[in-house]
Amino acid sequence: MKLCDFVRPRSIEEARRYLHDLGPGGIPIAGGTALHFLLDEKPVTAVDITRMGLDGITEIPGGYRIGATTPLADIQAYRAERWAFHEVCRRLATHQVRNISTLGGNICRVFPWADLPVALIALNATMVIRGDHEIKMSCDEYFQSQPARLFKNGDLLVAVEVPALGPHMGFGYKKEVKTSKGFSLMTGAAVLTLKDGVVQNARVAAGGAAPFPCRLPRVEEALKGNKAESEGFKSAVASGIDNINWKGREGLTDDYAQHLAGVVLCDVLERALTFAKERS
């Protein structure tokens, strides 16, 4: 990415005007930690959106609202009842990167190794987009393909709303890496809702070795109504992931990527089960 100019609007309306007028020649920027992955050499103007009050975490009815320019380090440090999203940011890159990289930057252009989309899909987050009016979009729709398709005419992602976890709900997350700060080879996340030791509802997602972060509905259906235990988890995962076109990276074969997906997802479900038991 070749930056030829830099502007710093003070309001959402001013930023949207810049982006609308610049069209393909403008790009919103906050932390800027992923610009070196964008190989297009076409000159663009950077529109800095970090002075518009889009950072911070607030409690809302039923959950939490995270501003799009909130640094990942702030999400990692945040603690509240029925909140677990900090666990995802704790293992993302290095602390220096987390101080700069933002929530919105991580999910407005999604790379195969991206951590946050997988967790947000499992948590059933809602994306808040500001166009002429503010609209809310489910994460399932938002992550159907590259989110860049949604930001036309100066539209901006302004926040993400993450539901609070209920007393019988558990969250599990894991990513497999070659080095402690490396990109993910496989990422898994799950939220389980339990009643009397039986799975009432499940949301399961994966990324890293998937072509794009995705929800796994076949795994979810195999879990529902069954006892929450290791053998059931293994059976549900084995029967629910063979339709995904797994892709190995960094020397992994595709077959091994599928095997790794099974291992990581079973670990994630075990973590969600433990979480739910501890919070019941």
VONU-258323 format. One line per 2 residues: number of its first residue (from 0); their letters; for each residue x, y, z of C-alpha. Coordinates in pm, 1 decimal. Layout:
BEGIN
NUM) A) X/Y/Z  ...
***
This chain:
BEGIN
0) MK) 0.0/0.0/0.0  145.2/334.6/-108.5
2) LC) 22.2/631.1/97.0  43.7/962.9/-86.7
4) DF) -146.9/1188.4/155.3  -288.9/1190.0/506.8
6) VR) -598.3/1358.8/651.9  -729.6/1359.5/1009.3
8) PR) -1105.5/1423.6/1036.1  -1258.9/1511.1/1372.7
10) SI) -1603.0/1356.8/1323.6  -1767.6/1056.5/1158.6
12) EE) -1947.0/1285.6/916.7  -1621.3/1452.1/809.2
14) AR) -1449.8/1114.9/766.8  -1736.0/983.8/557.0
16) RY) -1717.5/1288.7/331.7  -1346.5/1234.6/274.7
18) LH) -1393.8/865.1/199.6  -1691.0/929.5/-27.0
20) DL) -1506.8/1195.3/-227.9  -1182.0/995.3/-247.9
22) GP) -1354.5/671.7/-350.4  -1096.8/396.8/-423.0
24) GG) -825.9/657.7/-364.1  -897.7/674.2/10.0
26) IP) -853.0/425.2/290.6  -957.4/454.7/657.2
28) IA) -666.8/389.7/890.4  -631.4/347.3/1266.4
30) GG) -340.4/132.5/1387.7  -210.1/60.9/1036.9
32) TA) -41.0/-264.3/1141.5  -169.6/-459.0/840.5
34) LH) -87.5/-212.1/563.2  222.1/-406.2/459.9
36) FL) -2.0/-700.5/365.3  -182.0/-488.7/105.0
38) LD) 30.2/-527.5/-206.9  -150.9/-282.7/-435.4
40) EK) 91.8/-2.9/-530.4  -181.8/240.7/-631.0
42) PV) -138.6/568.9/-434.2  -409.0/630.8/-174.5
44) TA) -490.9/892.0/87.6  -503.5/769.0/446.7
46) VD) -804.6/892.4/642.4  -709.3/870.0/1010.7
48) IT) -1020.5/777.9/1212.2  -855.5/767.9/1556.2
50) RM) -968.1/1117.3/1667.3  -1341.8/1060.4/1634.7
52) GL) -1433.4/903.3/1969.0  -1473.1/551.2/1833.4
54) DG) -1266.1/383.7/2105.6  -1362.6/236.6/2441.4
56) IT) -1577.1/-40.5/2587.7  -1915.7/25.7/2746.7
58) EI) -2180.7/-197.7/2900.4  -2511.9/-204.9/2714.2
60) PG) -2830.0/-402.2/2785.6  -2739.7/-766.8/2730.4
62) GY) -2372.3/-718.8/2656.7  -2087.0/-486.3/2570.2
64) RI) -2019.2/-233.7/2295.4  -1659.4/-207.4/2174.0
66) GA) -1560.8/93.0/1965.1  -1399.5/13.3/1632.0
68) TT) -1074.9/200.2/1709.0  -1029.4/39.2/2051.2
70) PL) -672.0/-97.1/2075.1  -651.8/-472.3/2127.2
72) AD) -447.3/-412.5/2442.4  -748.4/-232.2/2595.9
74) IQ) -973.6/-527.7/2512.4  -718.4/-763.4/2665.5
76) AY) -711.9/-557.3/2987.0  -1089.6/-520.8/3020.9
78) RA) -1271.0/-728.4/3282.3  -1642.2/-751.1/3352.1
80) ER) -1903.7/-1001.6/3458.8  -2005.0/-1245.9/3182.2
82) WA) -1724.0/-1123.4/2953.5  -1455.4/-1345.8/2797.8
84) FH) -1334.4/-1165.5/2485.1  -1007.9/-1059.6/2652.9
86) EV) -884.5/-1419.8/2624.8  -875.3/-1388.6/2245.9
88) CR) -662.0/-1073.0/2240.1  -416.5/-1206.4/2497.8
90) RL) -244.1/-1431.6/2241.5  -266.6/-1205.4/1938.1
92) AT) 77.3/-1101.8/1806.3  291.8/-911.9/2060.5
94) HQ) 201.0/-658.6/2325.7  362.2/-383.7/2116.9
96) VR) 132.6/-470.2/1826.0  -171.5/-496.6/2053.8
98) NI) -103.4/-144.8/2179.9  -149.0/-14.3/1824.7
100) ST) -370.6/-261.0/1636.9  -745.0/-199.1/1666.6
102) LG) -1058.9/-410.4/1670.2  -1193.3/-259.5/1348.9
104) GN) -865.6/-296.1/1164.0  -858.3/-665.8/1247.3
106) IC) -1206.0/-737.2/1109.2  -1266.2/-488.5/824.4
108) RV) -1019.8/-667.1/599.5  -990.6/-1032.1/697.0
110) FP) -674.8/-1234.1/640.0  -675.6/-1617.3/663.0
112) WA) -495.9/-1613.7/997.9  -719.9/-1348.2/1159.8
114) DL) -803.0/-1430.4/1522.6  -1097.7/-1207.4/1606.2
116) PV) -1351.6/-1306.6/1336.1  -1358.6/-1668.4/1459.0
118) AL) -1427.7/-1563.3/1817.9  -1687.4/-1302.5/1717.9
120) IA) -1877.9/-1558.1/1509.8  -1889.1/-1798.7/1805.5
122) LN) -1998.1/-1518.8/2039.7  -2274.2/-1412.0/1798.0
124) AT) -2153.8/-1052.4/1786.1  -2332.0/-770.5/1605.6
126) MV) -2151.8/-524.9/1378.1  -2251.1/-157.5/1390.6
128) IR) -2200.8/21.7/1057.6  -2247.1/393.4/1003.1
130) GD) -2370.9/503.8/665.2  -2641.5/763.9/612.1
132) HE) -2793.4/590.6/915.1  -2651.1/352.0/1172.6
134) IK) -2734.2/-10.0/1094.7  -2664.7/-331.8/1281.8
136) MS) -2561.4/-650.9/1105.9  -2521.2/-1003.5/1236.3
138) CD) -2170.7/-1147.6/1233.6  -2296.2/-1436.1/1017.7
140) EY) -2388.7/-1191.8/740.9  -2086.6/-967.2/796.0
142) FQ) -1835.6/-1251.6/760.6  -1999.3/-1423.3/462.4
144) SQ) -1709.2/-1287.0/256.3  -1465.1/-997.3/271.9
146) PA) -1628.5/-716.2/475.1  -1476.8/-456.9/239.5
148) RL) -1780.1/-522.3/17.5  -1997.0/-344.2/276.6
150) FK) -1807.9/-16.1/302.6  -1918.3/187.8/6.5
152) NG) -1980.2/561.2/-20.8  -1779.1/629.9/293.4
154) DL) -1953.9/384.7/524.1  -1758.9/292.9/838.7
156) LV) -1760.1/18.3/1098.3  -1804.0/213.1/1422.9
158) AV) -1852.4/-59.1/1686.9  -1902.8/-425.4/1766.6
160) EV) -2158.9/-544.3/2019.7  -2071.7/-866.5/2203.5
162) PA) -2348.4/-1044.6/2399.0  -2285.4/-1121.1/2764.0
164) LG) -2247.7/-1488.1/2856.3  -2532.9/-1626.4/3065.4
166) PH) -2486.0/-1834.8/3382.0  -2504.0/-2168.3/3197.5
168) MG) -2297.3/-2062.3/2897.7  -1931.4/-2136.3/2832.5
170) FG) -1678.4/-1989.9/2591.1  -1374.2/-2170.2/2453.2
172) YK) -1102.0/-2042.3/2222.8  -774.0/-2178.0/2092.3
174) KE) -528.6/-2111.6/1813.0  -243.6/-2333.1/1701.8
176) VK) 82.1/-2162.4/1604.0  436.9/-2262.9/1516.5
178) TS) 588.2/-1992.3/1736.8  434.6/-1810.1/2032.1
180) KG) 373.3/-1490.5/1833.2  320.6/-1649.8/1492.5
182) FS) 14.2/-1641.2/1271.3  -251.1/-1899.5/1342.6
184) LM) -235.1/-2233.5/1161.5  -577.3/-2323.0/1303.9
186) TG) -819.3/-2119.5/1514.3  -1130.2/-2248.7/1687.9
188) AA) -1395.0/-2093.2/1911.3  -1720.1/-2213.5/2061.4
190) VL) -2001.3/-2104.7/2290.0  -2207.9/-2375.5/2460.1
192) TL) -2535.1/-2333.3/2646.2  -2596.4/-2619.4/2890.6
194) KD) -2887.8/-2749.1/3093.4  -2845.1/-3044.3/3328.2
196) GV) -2527.2/-3143.6/3146.8  -2692.2/-3144.1/2801.9
198) VQ) -2604.1/-2905.2/2519.1  -2905.7/-2684.5/2453.5
200) NA) -2738.5/-2462.2/2199.6  -2396.5/-2424.1/2037.4
202) RV) -2210.3/-2182.9/1813.7  -1882.8/-2315.9/1673.2
204) AA) -1642.3/-2144.4/1433.6  -1301.7/-2204.7/1279.9
206) GG) -1037.3/-2022.0/1079.1  -668.9/-2026.6/996.3
208) AA) -674.9/-2337.8/777.4  -1024.2/-2265.5/646.6
210) PF) -1049.5/-2059.2/326.2  -1227.5/-1789.2/530.2
212) PC) -1336.9/-1774.7/897.2  -1658.1/-1974.1/909.1
214) RL) -1932.2/-2105.0/1132.1  -1969.9/-2484.3/1152.7
216) PR) -2344.7/-2556.6/1158.8  -2305.7/-2932.9/1114.6
218) VE) -2096.0/-2952.2/1431.1  -2350.5/-2737.5/1615.1
220) EA) -2641.8/-2960.4/1513.6  -2452.7/-3273.5/1615.5
222) LK) -2391.7/-3125.0/1960.8  -2747.3/-3010.1/2036.4
224) GN) -2949.2/-3234.2/2261.6  -2652.9/-3454.5/2349.6
226) KA) -2464.4/-3484.2/2673.2  -2171.1/-3246.3/2709.7
228) ES) -1879.0/-3488.5/2731.7  -1555.2/-3568.3/2551.5
230) EG) -1677.8/-3860.0/2340.5  -1978.0/-3662.8/2223.1
232) FK) -1755.8/-3371.2/2129.5  -1525.4/-3595.5/1925.2
234) SA) -1817.7/-3752.1/1741.6  -1981.0/-3416.9/1664.7
236) VA) -1658.1/-3264.4/1536.2  -1562.1/-3567.5/1325.9
238) SG) -1900.0/-3575.7/1155.1  -1926.3/-3200.5/1107.4
240) ID) -1598.8/-3082.4/954.4  -1545.4/-3312.4/657.0
242) NI) -1732.5/-3075.5/423.5  -1485.8/-2789.6/474.8
244) NW) -1212.1/-2736.0/215.4  -929.7/-2724.8/469.3
246) KG) -605.0/-2568.9/347.6  -272.4/-2629.1/515.7
248) RE) -30.6/-2339.0/549.3  335.2/-2302.9/645.2
250) GL) 421.6/-2656.4/534.9  107.1/-2833.9/657.6
252) TD) -71.4/-3065.2/415.6  -444.4/-3023.7/362.2
254) DY) -509.1/-3361.6/525.7  -312.0/-3262.1/830.9
256) AQ) -501.1/-2931.7/845.4  -827.6/-3127.4/870.4
258) HL) -680.3/-3346.1/1143.5  -560.0/-3035.6/1329.6
260) AG) -905.8/-2880.7/1299.9  -1054.7/-3183.0/1476.1
262) VV) -803.7/-3164.9/1760.7  -836.4/-2788.2/1811.1
264) LC) -1216.6/-2790.8/1801.5  -1239.6/-3071.9/2056.5
266) DV) -1007.4/-2873.5/2284.4  -1223.5/-2564.1/2235.6
268) LE) -1540.4/-2752.2/2331.9  -1372.2/-2891.3/2643.2
270) RA) -1271.4/-2538.1/2742.8  -1623.8/-2410.9/2686.0
272) LT) -1760.1/-2692.7/2902.6  -1519.9/-2611.2/3186.3
274) FA) -1603.9/-2241.5/3156.0  -1978.3/-2315.1/3176.1
276) KE) -1937.5/-2535.9/3483.9  -1730.9/-2270.5/3660.7
278) RS) -1984.2/-1997.3/3583.2  -2308.4/-2186.4/3653.3
***
